[in-house]
């Protein structure tokens, strides 16, 4: 009789542990079921539900909506959530090079909307016997036999061009100098005809449709551009020629202008 309270206490503890274990198994099973249902729902949404039944495209003045839809790589029947926006954007820019920016929006349950903006030629470069127009973002837009009006030319060594891809500058040092001189000229409101960095000891540029400028090296380049601006302002508008600033420095604030012989 003395052992009965001990046995009862032991049984109660064992039953409590069993109830706790059953509760734990129930919660674990419920969590596993919930996860399974969520995963199943996601899989169904990405495979069975929400197929695209209509694709529209707007924003371009160069390409029609039909051309954009046909070249985006997304097809009717593709899942509206599963397609890769990055891949579709890259496919569009490769197939239709004059597209610069692409935005996608969804109208559930089944419509995909594409909005694009057109790129513009910013500069051109001679490569393999032809000219290639390139956007400001560095995207090669088209191949032409002649230079396009209103587009300045860059002259730089070791460059590669392919329509529908980024222009490749293998000479990084020359590319940095190119960017610098273009920025300085634009910031000072010059109309650029060409920029030549094929020789970094003799950096050249054509500006205003009237002047060929020899900047020499990149030393004091910012001040040389400022001096060029004041020099041109002092030259009559009916004159054109060559301006040499290659010897310009803090001790020699001089440049030379040689007028073109029009005779």
Order of alpha helices (4+ residues) and beta strands (2+ residues): alpha-beta-alpha-alpha-beta-beta-beta-beta-beta-beta-beta-beta-alpha-beta-beta-beta-alpha-beta-beta
